Amino acid sequence: MADQNVAVVAGVGPGLGIALVEKFAAEGMKVAAAARNAEKVNGLLAERNLTTKARAYACDVSDAGSVVALFGMVEADFGHPSLVAFNAGAFTMGGIADLNPDDVERCWRIGTFGGFLVGQAAARAILAADNGGSILFTGATAGLRGSANFAAFAMSKFGLRALAQSMARELGPRGIHVAHIIIDGGIGENVGALSNNVDAPDKSLNPAAIAETYWDLHTQHRSAWTQELDLRPWVEKF
């Protein structure tokens, strides 16, 4: 059976990634915090006083063996996860005539292929436990429309969105909630209390506020699951 108190966050950095770890830990979950550089993740965990509630793991989401190893270690350390959040991504920008093919491939390999690898491993783990769970993907506005000079990023995010849709249709009837979250705007710092001042830091998305939404998705009743939603600051034009 799955340990309903185990979460995996793949793609932990100083913004949304660590905010997700902090939120899931605050809700009583044991959290596996994964990124390519585990030392940096350990530093973030120490800054947030999370070292007793979360554990850092090294994982390259674009490498199948690395992802399989991650989920194997998490299962051995904590048990099967019931919540997996894919938050990894790469960004490259440029005109179509000037883009470096290697940069484009890296953007796709981390943001799309990595989403597949983590999503597949998450599905296998949750299905094996046969106790339901959630798989959440961090998307972007580029997954809805490709803007000029954003071809590489849009390709990556369109693919991730398609993956989430396909997984939701396949896995929903098997008790797994798959959701895609479109982040429409820049992610700022975890600024705490919100303000109504137009010059306040919440002109960017607050990572802690985003993390609250991820938790809400995980705890939704299955009679009213959300497959996709978008989040943006109150001043963002759309």
C-alpha positions as CSV (number, residue, x, y, z in Angstrom):
1,M,0.0,0.0,0.0
2,A,1.1,3.6,-0.6
3,D,2.2,5.7,2.3
4,Q,-0.3,8.5,1.8
5,N,2.2,10.8,3.5
6,V,5.0,10.6,1.0
7,A,5.5,13.3,-1.7
8,V,8.1,13.7,-4.5
9,V,9.0,17.1,-5.9
10,A,11.2,16.8,-9.0
11,G,12.9,20.1,-9.9
12,V,13.6,21.8,-6.6
13,G,15.1,25.3,-6.7
14,P,14.8,28.5,-4.7
15,G,11.4,29.5,-6.1
16,L,8.4,27.2,-6.6
17,G,10.3,24.0,-6.0
18,I,11.2,24.7,-2.4
19,A,7.8,26.3,-1.7
20,L,6.2,23.0,-2.7
21,V,8.5,21.0,-0.4
22,E,7.7,23.4,2.4
23,K,4.0,23.2,1.9
24,F,3.8,19.4,1.6
25,A,6.0,19.1,4.7
26,A,3.8,21.5,6.6
27,E,0.9,19.2,5.8
28,G,2.7,16.3,7.5
29,M,4.2,14.6,4.4
30,K,7.6,13.1,4.1
31,V,9.1,14.9,1.1
32,A,11.7,13.7,-1.4
33,A,13.2,16.9,-2.9
34,A,15.0,16.1,-6.1
35,A,17.3,18.1,-8.4
36,R,20.5,17.6,-10.3
37,N,22.5,19.1,-7.5
38,A,21.5,17.6,-4.2
39,E,24.0,19.8,-2.3
40,K,22.1,22.9,-3.4
41,V,18.8,21.3,-2.3
42,N,20.3,20.5,1.1
43,G,21.2,24.2,1.4
44,L,17.6,25.2,0.6
45,L,16.2,22.6,3.1
46,A,18.5,24.0,5.8
47,E,17.4,27.6,5.1
48,R,13.8,26.6,5.6
49,N,14.4,24.3,8.6
50,L,13.1,21.4,6.6
51,T,16.0,18.9,7.1
52,T,13.9,16.7,9.5
53,K,10.9,16.7,7.2
54,A,12.4,16.4,3.7
55,R,15.4,14.7,2.1
56,A,17.4,15.8,-0.9
57,Y,18.1,13.5,-3.8
58,A,20.2,13.9,-6.9
59,C,18.3,13.3,-10.1
60,D,18.6,14.2,-13.7
61,V,15.0,14.1,-14.9
62,S,16.2,13.8,-18.6
63,D,17.9,10.5,-17.8
64,A,15.7,7.4,-17.5
65,G,18.1,5.5,-15.3
66,S,18.4,8.5,-12.9
67,V,14.6,8.8,-12.6
68,V,14.2,5.1,-12.0
69,A,16.9,5.2,-9.3
70,L,15.2,8.2,-7.6
71,F,11.9,6.4,-7.2
72,G,13.6,3.3,-6.1
73,M,15.4,5.3,-3.3
74,V,12.3,7.1,-2.3
75,E,10.4,3.8,-2.0
76,A,13.2,2.3,0.1
77,D,13.5,5.3,2.3
78,F,9.8,6.3,2.7
79,G,7.5,4.0,0.7
80,H,5.4,4.6,-2.4
81,P,4.5,8.3,-2.9
82,S,1.0,9.4,-3.2
83,L,1.8,12.9,-4.5
84,V,4.4,13.7,-7.3
85,A,5.0,17.2,-8.6
86,F,7.0,17.7,-11.8
87,N,8.5,21.2,-11.6
88,A,11.7,20.8,-13.7
89,G,12.3,22.8,-16.9
90,A,14.8,24.6,-19.1
91,F,14.4,27.8,-21.0
92,T,16.0,29.1,-24.1
93,M,14.9,32.0,-26.2
94,G,15.8,33.2,-29.7
95,G,14.7,33.7,-33.3
96,I,14.0,30.6,-35.3
97,A,17.0,31.3,-37.6
98,D,19.4,31.7,-34.7
99,L,18.4,29.0,-32.2
100,N,21.1,26.5,-31.3
101,P,19.7,23.0,-31.9
102,D,21.5,21.7,-28.8
103,D,19.8,24.3,-26.7
104,V,16.4,23.4,-28.2
105,E,17.0,19.7,-27.6
106,R,18.0,20.4,-23.9
107,C,14.9,22.5,-23.4
108,W,12.7,19.6,-24.7
109,R,14.7,16.9,-23.0
110,I,14.3,18.4,-19.5
111,G,10.9,20.0,-19.8
112,T,9.0,17.4,-21.8
113,F,10.9,14.1,-21.9
114,G,11.7,14.6,-18.2
115,G,8.0,15.1,-17.6
116,F,7.3,11.8,-19.3
117,L,10.0,10.0,-17.3
118,V,8.9,11.3,-14.0
119,G,5.2,10.9,-14.9
120,Q,5.7,7.3,-15.9
121,A,7.7,6.5,-12.8
122,A,5.0,8.2,-10.6
123,A,2.2,6.3,-12.3
124,R,4.0,3.0,-11.8
125,A,4.6,3.7,-8.2
126,I,1.1,4.9,-7.4
127,L,-0.5,2.1,-9.4
128,A,1.6,-0.5,-7.7
129,A,0.4,0.8,-4.3
130,D,-3.2,0.7,-5.5
131,N,-4.3,3.5,-3.2
132,G,-4.7,6.5,-5.5
133,G,-2.7,9.7,-5.6
134,S,-1.9,12.8,-7.6
135,I,0.6,13.7,-10.3
136,L,0.9,17.5,-10.9
137,F,2.8,19.2,-13.7
138,T,4.1,22.8,-13.7
139,G,3.2,24.3,-17.1
140,A,3.4,27.8,-18.6
141,T,1.5,30.2,-20.9
142,A,3.8,28.9,-23.6
143,G,1.9,25.7,-23.5
144,L,-1.1,27.5,-24.8
145,R,0.4,29.7,-27.5
146,G,3.8,30.0,-29.1
147,S,5.1,33.6,-29.1
148,A,7.8,35.0,-31.3
149,N,11.3,34.0,-30.2
150,F,9.8,31.4,-27.8
151,A,9.7,28.4,-30.2
152,A,11.9,26.1,-28.1
153,F,10.1,26.9,-24.8
154,A,6.7,26.6,-26.5
155,M,7.6,23.2,-28.0
156,S,8.6,22.0,-24.6
157,K,5.5,23.2,-22.8
158,F,3.0,22.2,-25.5
159,G,4.4,18.7,-25.2
160,L,4.2,18.7,-21.4
161,R,0.6,19.8,-21.6
162,A,-0.3,17.0,-24.1
163,L,1.3,14.5,-21.8
164,A,-0.7,15.7,-18.8
165,Q,-3.9,15.5,-20.8
166,S,-3.2,12.0,-22.0
167,M,-2.2,10.8,-18.6
168,A,-5.3,12.3,-17.0
169,R,-7.6,10.5,-19.4
170,E,-5.8,7.2,-18.9
171,L,-5.2,7.3,-15.1
172,G,-8.2,9.2,-13.8
173,P,-10.4,6.1,-13.9
174,R,-7.7,4.3,-12.1
175,G,-7.8,6.7,-9.1
176,I,-4.9,9.0,-10.0
177,H,-5.6,12.7,-10.3
178,V,-3.4,14.2,-13.0
179,A,-3.4,18.0,-13.3
180,H,-1.5,20.6,-15.3
181,I,-1.0,24.1,-13.8
182,I,-0.3,27.0,-16.2
183,I,1.9,29.6,-14.6
184,D,1.0,32.8,-16.4
185,G,3.5,35.4,-15.1
186,G,6.8,35.6,-13.4
187,I,7.4,33.8,-10.1
188,G,8.7,36.2,-7.4
189,E,10.0,35.6,-3.9
190,N,8.1,34.1,-1.0
191,V,7.0,37.5,0.4
192,G,4.6,36.4,3.1
193,A,1.6,38.7,3.7
194,L,-0.1,40.0,0.6
195,S,-0.7,43.7,0.0
196,N,-3.2,45.8,-2.0
197,N,-0.5,48.2,-3.0
198,V,0.0,48.2,-6.7
199,D,3.8,48.4,-6.2
200,A,3.9,45.5,-3.8
201,P,6.0,42.4,-4.5
202,D,2.9,40.4,-5.3
203,K,2.9,41.8,-8.8
204,S,4.7,38.5,-9.4
205,L,3.3,35.1,-8.3
206,N,4.2,34.3,-4.7
207,P,5.6,30.7,-4.6
208,A,3.8,29.9,-1.4
209,A,0.5,31.0,-2.9
210,I,1.1,28.7,-5.9
211,A,2.0,25.8,-3.5
212,E,-1.3,26.3,-1.8
213,T,-3.0,25.6,-5.1
214,Y,-1.0,22.5,-5.7
215,W,-2.1,21.2,-2.3
216,D,-5.7,22.1,-3.0
217,L,-5.5,20.0,-6.2
218,H,-4.1,17.0,-4.3
219,T,-6.9,17.1,-1.8
220,Q,-9.7,17.6,-4.2
221,H,-12.6,15.1,-4.0
222,R,-12.5,12.8,-7.0
223,S,-16.1,13.8,-7.9
224,A,-14.8,17.3,-8.9
225,W,-11.2,16.9,-10.1
226,T,-9.5,19.8,-12.0
227,Q,-7.4,18.7,-15.0
228,E,-6.0,22.1,-15.8
229,L,-6.0,25.6,-14.3
230,D,-4.1,28.8,-14.7
231,L,-2.6,31.1,-12.1
232,R,-1.5,34.7,-12.7
233,P,-0.9,37.8,-10.6
234,W,-3.8,40.2,-10.2
235,V,-2.1,42.8,-12.4
236,E,-1.1,40.4,-15.3
237,K,-2.7,41.2,-18.7
238,F,-4.1,38.3,-20.5
